[in-house]
């Protein structure tokens, strides 16, 4: 079976090289028609071959073929079927295979919809080149079908921490985003190669970038949720290198989708758009490299493997060739007239790009510092902690929130202070009204309150904008307000999708501020029937209870929760013991609430039934998830296909 | 083009100042070198400084005392004692590889502020 899988992988690699040569040859010879057609047909076969390769690995996993090292490393006989399937991407080789499969799927979808486009032969060639690189990895240094010299009776099992719904879907969603960002990159290069810098590539690129950005965003949020419910330390983001790895392309990707809008509307920020498209793709590759080559000693570290060098060579090659191409064409791209004012609408997009660049640089610097210093004379890793990231990113985040609110009120080209002031008077007053409960309920912390006020100001600005739009429309079209609301949101999806996403971002920001600055944490030891008071909450420890799962046994602590003296149900934080691999994981109990989460992790349970628990109160943590949901809903609205108008 | 030139100079000035500040502050305050257990034992000048150390948790060394945890870690040569107050990461166990951030105090105990566990069984296959 392993041989069959490898045979499929190898023949895919050979086929992809053939297609690549054919595609390049037809580009040089300009014999487009027949040769290109053959190449396109070949890519269908390539997709089928890669799919077969994946299926073989899946079958091997389900059939517990422990002779294959990958299967033996990540599964065992007791693992539930669902997690046996998700073990496909639990390790390095499988994840790369998945990346590859997504890439070849996207290549096919792109071909399907844009067969006739002038850019397509170039895009296709580039995509096939990248596919070949991943196939090279699969066949030589990261072969998922590598066999062990013997067949072990049972596998080592999947790490219990990965046996969680969030973690099951988090990696593939990230890879979906990574693979999808390949297409805007290929489009940008194709536009540069052919000098077709018009609307066409922008239109395609905007769509694909939004999809990619959407997947990557969801992937990141799933990872955060997983960390929150599974890791038991009361937080969701630790600035871990692996988290940063998928945050980086998301940051440049966000800047990219904003630049694309301006490129399309105002024919400016062109250089930015190209640079961002290239950088985002390279950061996707870099992210895969960081997480899958074991270069960093992170919580997630994979074993150090030779694929690192392949990635490095590939990245340097991409970086040099694409920036070389950009440099060669720079004169053609630079906009005829520079942006007139920093405080015009275009100007605010430019500032937005700079902020994203700064944010990316800070995260990149903090993440790669250990790698860079590792190769210095002392061979010591220099690392930065959470504080570094928080200190440098928070001022940028504040500016983002301000910009989100004000930008839609700015006018194109010029800055008019007077008209701006007149426009934002009402929302400015309204925001103070919203702010009152925050002053009442939250402790007086300068930065916290400033952050809340700023967010509320931005929320009122955004809502006011929507309300004004609705009023104007209903006045002109004589519709009712409700109809206007509906029509606006269905007609100008891009604008309102954007505004909704922005509201989401502000809520996420408030959630982060609330759960970071106003977090309350307490560790306590309790005997049965003993109670514990934390702020206005009382917990009573009743007794330990045990439970048996399919591949684990768990022991939990039954706690009764009282808020302001009123019984509010029970919480059962627990510890689960897994046999293969032999590990213990903490199963936290969370009482989600609109204004705060009560988060309890059991850290140990002793012979005499006494327990040690850590209780965390996370104000506004839920807003983070609601905000993320809004962000994705907004993006979905932006992506919703326009109705085709009949001519 | 005059305006554009001015703008480029202005922008690069701001960017280089901020960049300089970023690099400067990393090397003066924010960053920590990873130390090995042996280095911490040997080098008296490290006492009282914020450090980062990694090692394997020594089997049978884990104890609890008045809501603090005590355990020993080793780099294969030397052993030091760590004290930790807070929630243990769920994958923490004896024999696990951990990274600890904190301060090595005068009484030879490493006070841990942040504790990370590398997951040996998660991604790194055991090789015997």
Interface residues (C-beta under 8 A of the other chain):
Chain A: X69 X73 X90 X91 X92 X156 X157 X159 X161 X162 X230 X231 X232 X233 X234 X294 X297 X298 X299 X300 X301 X302 X303 X338 X358 X361 X362 X365 X366 X369 X370 X373 X378 X380 X381 X382 X383 X384 X385 X386 X387 X388 X391 X392 X523 X524 X525 X581 X583 X584 X585 X586 X601 X603 X604 X612 X614
Chain B: X3 X4 X7 X18 X19 X22 X23 X26 X30 X31 X32 X33 X34 X35 X52 X54 X64 X67 X85 X86 X87 X88 X89 X90 X91 X93 X99 X101 X114 X116 X117 X118 X119 X121 X122 X123 X124 X125 X126
